[in-house]
Amino acid sequence: MEQPVQVFDGFLSNEECDHIIAISSEKLAPSSVVDPVSGESVPDKVRTSYNCFIERDHDLIVADVDARCSMLT
């Protein structure tokens, strides 16, 4: 079953976007996959993306964005 894509213009302000980019840029690391034997995260040559995790209570801006995402979903 196909689900439509929802767009919420203005959900994040430019300042919030800049803040999230700034705090994540120093944490970005190549994406990994889960090794089926060990269950550990391991690098994979096929993955070309980068990611990072930011705790929801990292700071007030992130906490506010997290709260709005929670309310929306």
N, C-alpha and C positions, 0 to 999 in steps of 0.2 A: 504494500500500500504506500503510495507516494504521499509525502507530507509537504505542504507548501512552505516556502521560506518566508520568514517574517523579518521585516526590516523596521527598526525602531530609530528613526532619525533623531539625533540629538541625545541619545541615551547616555553617552559619555561626552563630557565637554572636551575641548581641545587641551585644556590644562590637565584633565584626568588622563587623557591619552598620553600626553608628554611625560607625565609622572610615571605611568606604568612602563613606558618605553625606557625611561631613565633607570628605574630600579631593576628592570629585568635585563637590560643590556649587559650588566656586569655579571649576571648569573647564567647567561645562555650557554648551553652545552649541546653537543650533537645528540640527537634523539637516539634512544637505544631500543632494543627489543628484549623480551624475556626469554632466557634460555630455557627450553622445555625440560631439561634434565635437572639443572640446579635451581631454577626459579629466580636466578639473579638477572639483573639488567646488564646487558652486554652490548657493545657497539656492533653495528651491522653496516657493511659497505653499501648496501642498497638504500638505506635511509639517508636522505639528504637534508632533512629538516633539523632545526634547533628548537629547544624548549627550555623552560625553567618552571619551577614552582615558587609561587609567592604565597606565603601564609595569609589567610584572610584577615588576621590581626596585625599584619606588618606595620601598618600605620592607619591614621584616620581616613585617608583618601581611599586606600584599598578596602578598608572595612565598610565604608559607605557604598562603594561600587558593589562589593559582595552582597550587602544587604539589599540593594536595588535588584541585583540579579536574582536573589532568592525570592523576592516579592513577585518579580515578573514571571518566574517559572513556577 
